[in-house]
Amino acid sequence: MKSHCYLIYRQEKFSVTVATAITATTDGSIQNDEELKDAIRDAATEWVRKTSEGRDVYSYGMEDTNIGDLCDYLEDIIEYAPGIHSIKAIGPDIAKEWTYDSALCDDIEEDAYESSS
């Protein structure tokens, strides 16, 4: 078993406008994000071909179906994905007040620390 967690995002100009975290557990045959994307794409294509729900999602996505269109259907899609045991999409809000490099520990002197809670 191998665990995966990847952040999939849309960048417009210099800003990330949408992000989705994909977590998956695989049998180990899938080693990286490219292989996971390929497995999801192959499974989604089969799901669209074989189910009316899949065809509806494909039509709704104007035949340009992407991860945003499929997030709510990933558990159905993995039925067609040998090698993927579980998968989940989490659509977090984009933080506007802090970044990856925002300091979360400033002054460690006890008398200088004032709790914000």
LUMTI-343043 format. One record per residue: x negated, y, z negated of N, C-alpha, C in turn; residue in three letters. Coordinates in steps of 0.001 Angstrom, whole numbers, plus 500000, padded with zeros to 6 digits. Layout:
# LUMTI-343043
XYZXYZXYZala/...
//
This chain:
# LUMTI-343043
499163498817500000500000500000500000499119501245500000met/499548502246500761498834503522500825499854504640500661lys/499514505622499847500379506787499647499876507939500504ser/500820508687501065500515509840501903501308511034501391his/500726512216501507501441513454501227500847514527502129cys/501665515063503011501196516060503975502133517253503982tyr/501560518428504116502333519653504260502440519962505745leu/503662520009506244503938520323507633504502521750507639ile/503928522627508437504376524018508374504493524635509758tyr/505265525699509798505389526531511004504709527852510695arg/503798528238511560503118529509511394503492530417512544gln/503954531589512208504278532608513200503377533803512945glu/502577534123513943501540535155513808500627534762512661lys/500598535515511574499691535218510478500422534737509222phe/501689534354509353502461533949508186503043532552508366ser/503041531801507277503749530530507249505204530866506958val/506107530457507836507519530820507685508377529675507176thr/507959528443507413508693527267506962507674526188506630val/507928525448505553507036524346505201507861523184504666ala/507406521985504957508019520766504448506901519837504008thr/507041519276502829506083518271502371506667516897502682ala/505870516074503333506272514711503646505457513776502764ile/506154512941501994505472511911501216505935510564501740thr/505001509636501819505338508309502337504463507255501681ala/505006506061501604504244504889501189504255503932502365thr/503060503483502750502945502594503906502237501308503494thr/502229500362504406501597499073504128500079499101504287asp/499526500248504594498093500378504767497663500412506221gly/498564500056507118498219500099508539498184501535509059ser/498830502444508350498850503870508693497858504553507764ile/496831505183508354495728505707507553495690507225507411gln/496341507970508311496194509422508275497463510102508792asn/497446511435508814498639512187509209499017511943510666asp/498033511790511537498343511552512947499051510201513135glu/498567509178512455499196507858512558500592507863511939glu/500768508604510846502102508698510240503057509430511178leu/502608510526511771503448511262512730503837510359513902lys/502874509605514423503166508692515533504208507647515133asp/504080507093513934505038506081513461506432506681513287ala/506498507901512740507795508574512571508390508888513937ile/507583509381514871508072509701516217508617508451516909arg/507878507341516842508340506098517465509639505617516829asp/509708505686515492510921505249514787512097506166515088ala/511856507481515123512929508435515422513462508217516831ala/512573507939517766512992507687519148513886506451519214thr/513498505386518508514341504174518468515674504464517801glu/515650505223516700516868505571515972517824506354516866trp/517290507291517652518127508066518579518701507146519654val/517894506261520184518360505349521236519442504391520751arg/519342503961519489520201502875519007521373503291518139lys/521445504564517717522547504953516828523261506202517350thr/524549506255517096525304507446517498524905508646516646ser/524606508416515373524150509509514508522836510090515049glu/521945509231515481520683509685516059520896510510517318gly/521810510059518169522103510810519393522715512171519069arg/523553512226518025524137513503517608523061514475517131asp/522121513979516332521026514826515839520168515294517014val/519906514410517946519110514744519132519803515821519960tyr/521091515693520135521846516706520878521858518034520131ser/522061517971518813522074519180517998520721519894518076tyr/519634519126518129518303519689518229517948520116519638gly/518947520115520524518783520513521926517659519726522602met/517606518443522281516653517504522869515205517904522609glu/514996518694521555513667519091521105513621518853519599asp/513952517642519209514127517296517812512777517294517088thr/512721518009515953511477518096515191511719517684513739asn/510702517831512900510815517383511518511926518119510773ile/512148519380511097513226520125510447514596519523510729gly/514776519008511948516041518371512318516203517004511653asp/515087516349511366515131514958510909515006514776509399leu/514698515822508655514453515684507212515532514906506468cys/516775515172506780517872514512506068518096513073506513asp/517390512619507525517634511295508102516432510362508001tyr/515355510780507331514129509990507321514324508591506750leu/515154508463505718515373507137505137516091506213506118glu/516957506757506968517610505954508007516612505586509102asp/515764506533509439514819506347510536513789505273510217ile/513352505165508940512280504208508651512715502757508801ile/514011502537508952514475501185509289513819500731510594glu/513463501674511441512847501392512742511325501604512703tyr/510755501727511506509320502020511362508622500917510587ala/508179499862511268507410498858510548506149499510509984pro/505851499224508764504670499814508142504987500922507165gly/506148501577507308506540502625506361507563502021505398ile/507203502015504111508101501444503097509053502487502524his/508563503704502360509420504778501855508907506095502411ser/509832507050502504509455508373503012510435509405502464ile/509922510593502230510767511658501692510242512996502199lys/511151513900502458510794515264502851511274516219501760ala/510407517119501381510745518121500380510534519475501038ile/511575520275501101511482521595501727511312522677500693gly/510073522933500272509875523938499226510054525358499755pro/510337526267498828510341527686499174508891528140499312asp/508643529099500164507309529654500330507075530675499211ile/506030530466498414505703531395497327505215532714497915ala/505790533802497431505395535107497929504504535839496930lys/504544535426495672503809536137494624502484535483494264glu/502177534315494854500891533702494582500481532826495742trp/499177532604495825498616531775496889497851530619496262thr/497306529791497092496500528668496624495347529155495741tyr/494796530320496056493634530836495336493982531801494207asp/495261531960493875495636532832492756495090532254491451ser/494433533115490670493878532683489387495006532324488427ala/494882531195487765495883530761486796495306530692485386leu/494058531021485260493407531077483953492449532256483989cys/492738533298483216491918534500483277490883534542482155asp/491272535046481019490362535231479904490613534133478879asp/489597533345478571489818532210477673489591532549476200ile/489215533786475882489067534190474484490453534203473845glu/490604533517472704491924533382472063492582534715471756glu/491816535679471256492439536961470899492823537787472121asp/492295537428473290492646538159474521493863537556475213ala/494218536342474796495327535644475475496647536014474832tyr/497584536433475662498927536737475199499879535932476041glu/500648535068475451501550534196476180502624535002476883ser/502949534556478080504021535216478818505371534566478572ser/505379533530477717506660532846477453507281533292476170ser/
//
